[in-house]
């Protein structure tokens, strides 16, 4: 999956960079995309023309091993400009600050999908408290507060890529491709939506 995702990402990036000076990309957390980030870190791309953002973050210190920022930054490397959520602030203030750092819209949003169909920190049956039109607060099944990009904002993305891996994700994958009502199905790229799945 990682090589297929890398190939797609590089092709899309090349197309975007022929049309604009700077590319805005949101990156998924969790374990699934980390090998992709390590592969991407070795590529000879114009890193100064990319800005990377988090699709979501746990409300934990940035040096926590549960922090998406920490894990992505370690995998992606120092050349990448990755914007953190300042979790040292109160959570509402962290959301407001992060919202101001986000672009008007994303060129590419890379999203994972959980076994329950969640994506970013948009969980089934859980309200995501709106802080701005771009950012909301939810609570994960384990009780952890999460800061997430909103449905509204993610749906402004030019291209959305869902990356899924493992046999336990098969049911969620089937629901996604059929358009059944799970959180992931509510997000679509304005120009294109890709789904990459491997067992």
C-alpha positions in Angstrom: 0.0 0.0 0.0 2.8 2.4 0.9 4.4 2.4 -2.5 1.1 2.8 -4.3 0.2 5.7 -2.0 3.6 7.3 -2.6 3.2 7.0 -6.3 -0.2 8.6 -6.2 0.9 11.4 -3.9 3.9 12.3 -6.1 1.8 12.3 -9.2 -0.8 14.6 -7.6 1.8 16.9 -6.1 3.5 17.3 -9.5 0.2 18.3 -11.1 -0.6 20.8 -8.4 2.9 22.3 -8.4 2.7 23.1 -12.1 -0.4 25.2 -11.3 0.5 26.9 -8.0 3.6 27.9 -6.0 2.6 26.2 -2.7 0.8 23.0 -1.8 -1.3 22.5 1.4 -1.6 19.0 2.6 -3.4 17.4 5.6 -1.9 14.2 7.0 -3.6 11.4 8.9 -2.3 10.1 12.2 -2.4 6.6 13.5 -0.1 3.7 12.6 -1.2 3.0 9.0 0.5 5.9 7.1 3.8 6.1 9.0 5.7 3.9 6.6 4.4 6.1 3.8 5.7 9.1 5.6 9.1 7.5 6.0 9.2 6.7 2.2 8.1 10.3 1.4 10.9 11.7 3.6 13.5 10.1 1.3 12.1 11.8 -1.8 13.7 14.6 -3.6 10.7 17.0 -3.7 10.7 20.8 -3.3 10.0 20.6 0.5 9.9 24.4 0.8 6.8 24.4 -1.4 4.8 22.1 0.9 2.9 22.9 4.1 1.6 20.0 6.1 -1.2 20.0 8.6 -2.7 17.4 11.0 -6.1 16.0 10.2 -6.6 15.5 13.9 -4.7 15.5 17.2 -5.0 14.0 20.6 -5.2 16.6 23.4 -1.9 15.4 24.8 1.5 17.1 25.1 3.4 17.3 21.8 6.2 15.1 23.2 3.8 12.3 24.1 4.1 9.1 22.2 0.4 9.4 21.5 0.8 12.8 19.7 0.1 12.6 16.0 2.4 15.6 15.6 5.4 13.9 17.2 4.9 10.6 15.4 4.4 12.2 11.9 7.3 14.6 12.4 9.6 11.7 13.4 8.6 9.8 10.3 8.4 12.6 7.8 11.7 14.3 8.9 13.0 17.7 9.5 12.7 19.0 6.0 8.9 19.0 6.2 7.0 22.0 7.5 4.4 20.4 9.8 2.0 22.7 11.7 1.3 21.4 15.3 -1.8 21.9 17.4 -0.6 23.8 20.5 -1.9 21.5 23.1 -0.2 23.5 25.9 -3.2 25.9 25.5 -6.7 25.3 26.8 -8.4 23.1 24.2 -10.7 25.8 22.8 -7.8 28.2 22.5 -5.7 25.5 20.8 -8.5 25.0 18.2 -8.7 28.7 17.5 -5.0 29.1 17.1 -4.8 26.0 14.8 -7.7 27.2 12.7 -5.9 30.5 12.0 -2.9 28.5 10.7 -4.9 26.5 8.3 -5.3 27.6 4.7 -8.6 28.6 3.2 -8.8 25.1 1.8 -6.6 22.0 1.3 -5.1 20.7 -1.9 -4.8 17.2 -0.6 -6.3 15.6 2.5 -4.9 12.2 3.4 -7.3 10.3 5.7 -7.3 7.0 7.5 -10.4 5.0 8.3 -11.0 3.1 11.5 -12.8 -0.2 11.9 -15.8 1.7 13.1 -15.8 4.0 10.0 -14.3 7.0 11.7 -11.9 9.3 9.9 -9.8 12.1 11.4 -11.5 12.3 14.9 -15.0 12.3 13.4 -16.5 9.3 15.2 -19.9 7.6 14.5 -22.6 8.8 16.9 -20.3 11.4 18.5 -20.9 15.1 18.1 -17.8 17.1 17.1 -18.2 20.4 19.0 -17.7 23.2 16.4 -15.1 25.8 17.4 -14.6 27.3 14.0 -15.8 26.2 10.5 -12.5 24.4 10.2 -11.9 22.8 13.6 -14.0 20.9 16.1 -13.5 18.9 19.3 -14.6 15.4 19.8 -14.1 12.5 22.3 -12.6 9.2 21.2 -14.1 5.9 22.5 -11.2 5.7 25.0 -12.3 9.1 26.5 -9.4 11.1 25.0 -10.3 14.6 23.8 -9.5 15.1 20.2 -9.1 18.1 18.0 -10.2 17.4 14.4 -10.7 19.1 11.1 -14.4 19.4 10.5 -16.5 17.7 7.8 -17.2 21.1 6.3 -13.5 22.0 6.0 -12.4 18.5 4.8 -15.0 18.7 2.1 -13.4 21.8 0.7 -10.3 19.7 -0.1 -9.5 19.5 -3.8 -8.5 15.8 -3.5 -9.2 13.4 -0.7 -7.2 10.1 -0.3 -8.4 7.4 2.0 -5.6 5.0 3.0 -6.7 1.7 4.7 -4.8 -1.4 5.6 -5.5 -4.7 7.3 -8.2 -7.4 7.3 -10.0 -5.7 10.2 -10.7 -2.7 8.0 -12.5 -4.8 5.3 -16.0 -4.1 6.6 -15.3 -0.3 6.8 -13.8 -0.4 3.3 -16.9 -2.1 1.9 -19.1 0.5 3.6 -17.0 3.3 2.2 -17.0 2.2 -1.4 -20.7 1.6 -1.2 -21.3 5.0 0.3 -23.0 3.7 3.4 -23.5 6.1 6.3 -20.2 6.1 8.2 -18.2 9.3 8.9 -15.7 8.6 6.2 -18.4 8.4 3.6 -19.4 12.0 4.4 -16.1 13.3 3.1 -15.4 13.7 -0.6 -12.8 15.7 -2.6 -14.1 18.5 -4.7 -12.3 17.2 -7.7 -11.5 13.6 -6.8 -11.6 11.0 -4.1 -9.2 8.0 -4.0 -9.5 4.9 -1.8 -6.3 2.8 -1.3 -6.8 -0.5 0.5 -4.6 -3.5 1.1 -5.1 -6.5 3.3 
